[in-house]
Amino acid sequence: MRSKCLEPKEKSFEFFYDGQPFHAMPGDTIGAALIAAGERVGRYTQKGNPRHLFCGIGVCFECMVIVSDLGIVRACMTKVQPGMEVLSWPENGLPDSKSLPSLGEPPVGNIPWKTCQLGVIGSGPGGLAAATAAAQCGVEVVIFDERPSSGGQLYKQLIPSMEPVTGRPLDNQYADGMRLIEEAREAGCTFLNDALVWRAAYDGIDQLECGIYSAGSITYFQPQYLVIATGAYDEPLPVPGWTLPGVMTAGAAQTLVRSYGVVPPGPVVVTGSGPLVLQVAYELTRAGADVAAVVSSAEITFDKLPAVAGVLFTNPKITLLGLKYLREIKRHKIPLINGHVLTAIGGSERCESITIAPLGKDGIPDLDRKRELKANTVCQSYGLLPANEVARQLGCHFEPDNKGFRDLVCIRESNGQSSLDPVHIVGEAGGIVGGYMALYQGYMAGWRIAEKLGYEIPQKKYAQVLKKFEKHQRFQNHLWRSLEGPTLSLNSVDKDTVICRCEEVTSGTLRKAMAQGAHDMGSLKRLTRAGMGRCQGRYCGTFVGRMLSEQLQRPLSEKEYNVPQAPLKPIPLSVLAVEKKEWGGHKRSSLGEPGRHQTKDLQEVDVEVLVIGAGIAGCSTAFWLGREGIKSIIVDKGAVNSQASGGNAGSLHVQLLSFDFGKKAESGGSPALKTLLLQKEAVSLWEKLQVELSKDFQIRTVGGLMVAENEQDVKFLEEKAAAERGAGIDVRVIDSKELHQLEPAISELMIAASYCPEEGKINPLTATQGILDAALDLGQEIHTGIEVFAIEKVNNGFTVHTSEAKYRCKNVVNAAGAWASRISGMVGREVPVHGAPLQMIITEPLEPVISHLIAHGDRHLSMKQASNGNIIIGGGWTGGWNKVVNFPTTLRDSLEGNTWVARRTVPCLDGVNIIRSWSAMNINIDGSPILGEMPGVPGFFNTVSSNGYTLGPILGKATSELIARGKSVHDISFCSLDRFN
């Protein structure tokens, strides 16, 4: 259904959805056209649950479809074209990569670079104002916006094929937006629409870079200054049924009606809090929608009267506009139900009804007084969530807003100046401020940047705008106080309610993980998969953070949230693929600065063994010590499994990687070759423990293939296989025919492979936790968030000085991974262990593509497919250490090189998107572990390996045997530190 306020200026055209003809207006997105035609169910998840358009602005990825010549796209962001053939999502939730068209051609040569004086991300009021102000002073400005048209969420513009029946803009919001866009164009700004900023980086000194995906290709921009004006998106409320088709955000409904003239099917109920609820209800009613009710969690009470008066006196114009909305809602006899909250949405395949209940002051609904309303469409907006991922990826400082355990707000000045000199954050991206404050802040940011670049700015105008900004800030504070309801408690959410829409993780799953000791965002993500989907936790990240805050009874700090990684939104794998020069081994990196030892009175803790490091080596050591009846405590400055152990691909290696043999190998490859038999024993031990502990580590013995694409590679694999067989490993070289029988998706360029049937894969996210849980069951303890500053040798053992306690122990186990040299240096000798951050790349879930572990004989590559369909791509590509955020990060060159090798080996990946990547600090030694007691330091044991995950259970077992009995049943003679003398 189309808006009664609009009429077509152009003729509609035909397109096809699952073979059936539909009509669309020029400029429509696929999603708008389908909803206008009454289509309700867009796709099904892997668990068989229906989905459809939800956010309407490209945030949630719920409306994905497959277009015959474009591949996987978001229906809400992709314009429909005449004759376009659109396919609904496969019923099993997994597209078949072999039938998908390429999402883009790989770059020819290097990806191009461009420069500009000022880059502006977002073309809403703040972005347009900043761009115009700077450009009018002479600054070269480029505006990037992911949406097809400019204006942002506040100034959404109507598609050109539709026009108001009156011949003039429907309201001032349209007119103001058109004026701002035109002013920016006249000032000389360059607009890049359909341009996704998928990566942003800052070197901490003077170099900014932004990766832009637009028109099927990548471009890197290097602006001298950056304005982030990415705005915000609606905060929904997770209740039973909130994932059903027909449930959408208020912003999605507003986008449909304002940008495309599409009216969602009634009856419509608008729910939430804040001024947007009234505005959307009014606009839907104006367009002819059947609005059945407006349900607001806010209620005007006596204590809010001063705020209401403040709203009236600080901005009468906007107050009158709000009264106009109320008057029209009342004139149409639409019930306005205040002080109530959405508690459930009913229906099987789509929304059919909603349940609401009065909201108590404690934020918990009174379900004894609930009532049901009929609804085919539900629009939610319980506040706004800042789109702050670009700013946070760059390392701009944020702080908790201390208001009901809600989101982070940016530390910034009135002109948007962030903690990073070249970055200004304006409007909602840094915290919810409202459209007018974003506008004024944008003007000030643009002028301030122009001034930094040496241009003359209008100082008088700047002062006038600053006064307007401060006045509107007072108005905004009054407005939010008058319209805010009680903070909604997520503790009252039913345990079966989905919190993470992408991965379908429930409230009960998250609460269980918290009850088992996961008290940080990273651990919850690793253990439950919440936030691992296409939307990168844009919705569930807020909910999980709030649940955790309620559990801990305090707001989370900036460092406790997950750092956004590239890509910030999915991008095609193919458009990133650029061949890079190969190298041997691992590239080393900084470990970051250690914390400062704060002298204070600390509790003293006695324990027999202190294990430093909560990765698989440390957890395994504690577990085996428990079996020996020896009490231990694990300490770690981070969370459990948060570095190499939790960030690896989960390969159970039995054959050598290509860079562990021959000329590329560390120390000639001899140490790595000696370790193979231990790796084989370790894989068997993993399988045994999975059975003994009744845990599902998701171990699968699938076999490993290392491919060759020329005769030189084949010769290398034959020599490597002969050496491996000599070490007791079952491996042979197979020809092209057998290779492609085993893996049909492998490129025809590959002419042979070494095949090791003993190799497999494991889920390191569940396996480490399983070993830790078993250790805790044996009485062991773990203390996280504790940094070790010094180790003092005393007569009966050691005193270990940490940030939170003094540990007195008989033995110390150094299982600190890449930081092992720093820990061992505290007792007088740094072990030769170096940090080597390695990256991983994850694709969207697919139908089975590859069944084996895949590696390359002459290039850095490892690839496997997880049980849920994600393809995990790695192989030792180097990550970096981001000094600004003090955390490992992916590197541009490594992302490009890794994707190039992946698509060269498995060509059907050209139709697939990358949904996330990360870098974790790995370990670089000489190819063998360092195990055993430190020479000259009795009681101090090193347990470190660069292939630590495969070896995990044996590292801990051997160390515990050395502590308990002075020797191990395993041959670890080649693992001694003495070999480096």
VENRATA-V911273 format. One record per backbone hydrogen bond with DSSP energy under -0.5 kcal/mol. CO is the residue of the C=O (numbers start at 1). NH is the residue of the N-H. Records with the same first field share a line. If there is no record, write none. Layout:
CO: NH / NH
This chain:
1: 263
3: 6
5: 165
7: 163
13: 24
14: 83
15: 22
16: 18 / 86
17: 20
20: 17
22: 15
24: 13
25: 28
26: 161
28: 80
29: 33
30: 34
31: 35
32: 36
33: 37
34: 39
35: 38
40: 42
42: 89
43: 51
45: 48
49: 45
51: 42 / 43
54: 249
63: 75
65: 73
66: 87
67: 70 / 71
71: 67
73: 65 / 75
74: 77 / 78
75: 30 / 31
77: 79
78: 30
81: 84
84: 16 / 86
85: 68
86: 18
87: 66
90: 93
93: 95
95: 97 / 847
96: 99
97: 100
107: 109
112: 220
114: 222
116: 224
117: 225
118: 142
119: 227
120: 122 / 144
121: 229
123: 151
124: 128
125: 129
126: 130
127: 131
128: 132
129: 133
130: 134
131: 135
132: 136
133: 137
134: 137 / 139
135: 138
139: 141
140: 118
141: 190
142: 120 / 144
143: 192
144: 122
145: 194 / 195
147: 194
151: 155
153: 156
159: 162
161: 9 / 10
163: 7
164: 167
171: 174 / 175
172: 176
173: 177
174: 178
175: 179
176: 180
177: 181
178: 182
179: 183
180: 184
181: 185
182: 186
183: 187
184: 189
185: 188
189: 191
190: 143
191: 193
192: 145
194: 196
195: 197
196: 198 / 213
198: 567 / 568
199: 211
201: 209
206: 208
207: 203
209: 201
210: 212 / 221
211: 198 / 199
212: 214 / 219
213: 196
214: 217
217: 214
219: 212 / 221
220: 114
221: 210
222: 116
223: 208
225: 119
226: 228 / 424
227: 121 / 229
228: 426
229: 124
231: 387
233: 385
234: 236
235: 382
236: 238
237: 239
239: 242
240: 345
241: 244
244: 247
245: 351
246: 248 / 378
248: 380
249: 253
250: 254
251: 255
252: 256
253: 257
254: 258
255: 259 / 260
256: 260 / 262
259: 159
261: 3
262: 264
267: 376 / 377
268: 292 / 293
269: 271 / 379
270: 295
271: 381
272: 297
274: 277 / 278
275: 279
276: 280
277: 281
278: 282
279: 283
280: 284
281: 285
282: 286
283: 287
284: 288 / 289
285: 288
287: 4
289: 291
290: 267 / 268 / 292
292: 335
293: 270
294: 296 / 337
295: 272
296: 339 / 340
298: 339
299: 301
301: 304
302: 305
304: 308
305: 309
306: 310
307: 311
308: 312
309: 313
310: 314
311: 315
315: 319
316: 320
317: 321
318: 322
319: 323
320: 324
321: 325
322: 326
323: 327
324: 328
325: 329
326: 330
327: 331
328: 332
329: 334
330: 333
333: 335
335: 294 / 337
336: 338
337: 296
339: 359
341: 357
343: 240
344: 355
346: 352 / 353
349: 245
352: 375
353: 346
354: 373
355: 343 / 344
356: 371
357: 341
358: 360 / 366
360: 363
363: 489
364: 360
365: 367
366: 369
367: 370
371: 356
373: 354
377: 269
378: 248 / 380
379: 271
380: 250
381: 273
383: 235
385: 233
386: 388
388: 392
389: 393
390: 394
391: 395 / 396
397: 411
399: 409
402: 404
407: 401
409: 399
410: 412
413: 416
416: 425
417: 413
419: 421
420: 418 / 423
422: 226
423: 418
424: 228 / 426
426: 429
427: 430
428: 431
430: 410
434: 438
435: 439
436: 440
437: 441
438: 442
439: 443
440: 444
441: 445
442: 446
443: 447
444: 448
445: 449
446: 450
447: 451
448: 452
449: 453
450: 455
451: 454
457: 459
458: 462
459: 463
460: 464
461: 465
462: 466
463: 467
464: 468
465: 469
466: 470
467: 471
468: 472
469: 473
470: 474
471: 475
472: 476
473: 477
474: 478
475: 479
476: 480
477: 481
478: 482
479: 483
480: 484
483: 274
489: 492
490: 493
494: 497
495: 508
497: 507
499: 501
500: 504 / 505
505: 499 / 500
506: 510
507: 511
508: 512
509: 513
510: 514
511: 515
512: 516
513: 518
514: 517
517: 519
520: 524
521: 525
522: 526
523: 527
524: 528 / 530
525: 529
529: 532
533: 536
535: 538
537: 541
539: 542 / 543
540: 544
541: 545
542: 546
543: 547
544: 548
545: 549
546: 550
547: 551
548: 552
549: 553 / 554
557: 560
558: 561
560: 521
571: 914
573: 576
574: 577
576: 578
596: 598
597: 599
598: 600
603: 806
605: 808
607: 810
608: 810 / 811
609: 611 / 633
610: 612 / 813
611: 613 / 635
612: 815
614: 641
615: 619
616: 620
617: 621
618: 622
619: 623
620: 624
621: 625
622: 626
623: 627
624: 628
625: 630
626: 629
629: 631
631: 609
632: 781
633: 611
634: 783
635: 613
636: 785 / 786
638: 785
639: 642
643: 646 / 647
644: 648
650: 762
651: 653
652: 760
657: 660
658: 661
661: 664
662: 665
665: 668
666: 669
667: 670
668: 662
669: 673
670: 674
671: 675
672: 676
673: 676
675: 679
676: 680
677: 681
678: 682
679: 683
680: 684
681: 685
682: 686
683: 687
684: 688
685: 689
686: 690
687: 691
688: 692
689: 693
690: 695
691: 694
695: 697
697: 763
700: 702 / 761
703: 853
704: 756
705: 707 / 855
706: 754
707: 857
708: 751 / 752
710: 714
711: 715
712: 716
713: 717
714: 718
715: 719
716: 720
717: 721
718: 722
719: 723
720: 724
721: 725
722: 726
723: 727
724: 727 / 729
725: 728
729: 731
730: 758
732: 755
734: 753
735: 739
736: 740
737: 741
738: 742
739: 743
743: 746
747: 750
749: 751
751: 736
752: 708
753: 734
754: 706
755: 732 / 757
756: 704 / 759
759: 703
760: 652
761: 700
762: 764
763: 766 / 767
764: 768
766: 770
767: 771
768: 772
769: 773
770: 774
771: 775
772: 776
773: 777
774: 778
775: 778 / 780
776: 779
781: 634
783: 636
785: 787
787: 803
790: 801
791: 793
792: 799
794: 797
797: 794
798: 809
799: 792 / 801
800: 802 / 807
801: 789 / 790
804: 603
805: 802 / 807
806: 605 / 808
807: 800 / 809
808: 607
809: 798
811: 610
812: 814 / 941
813: 612 / 815
814: 943
816: 819
817: 820
819: 823
820: 824
821: 825
823: 826
824: 827 / 829
825: 828
829: 831
831: 833
834: 924
835: 589
836: 922
837: 879
838: 920
840: 918
841: 873
842: 915 / 916
845: 95
853: 705
854: 863
855: 707
859: 856 / 861
861: 856
862: 874
863: 854
864: 866 / 872
866: 869
869: 846
870: 866 / 872
871: 843 / 873
872: 864
873: 841
874: 862
877: 839
880: 882 / 889
881: 883
882: 886 / 887
887: 882
889: 880
891: 895
892: 896
893: 897
894: 898
895: 899
896: 578 / 900
897: 901
898: 902
899: 903
900: 904
901: 905
902: 906
905: 747
906: 909
907: 910
908: 911
909: 912
910: 103
912: 573
913: 844
914: 571
916: 842
918: 840
920: 838 / 922
921: 644
922: 836
923: 925
924: 834
928: 926
929: 931
930: 944
932: 942
934: 937
937: 940
939: 812 / 941
940: 934
941: 814
942: 932
944: 930
945: 948
947: 951
948: 952
949: 952
951: 954 / 955
952: 956
953: 957
954: 958
955: 959
956: 960
957: 961
958: 962
959: 963
960: 964
961: 965 / 966 / 967
962: 966
970: 972
972: 975
973: 976
975: 931
976: 979
977: 980
978: 981
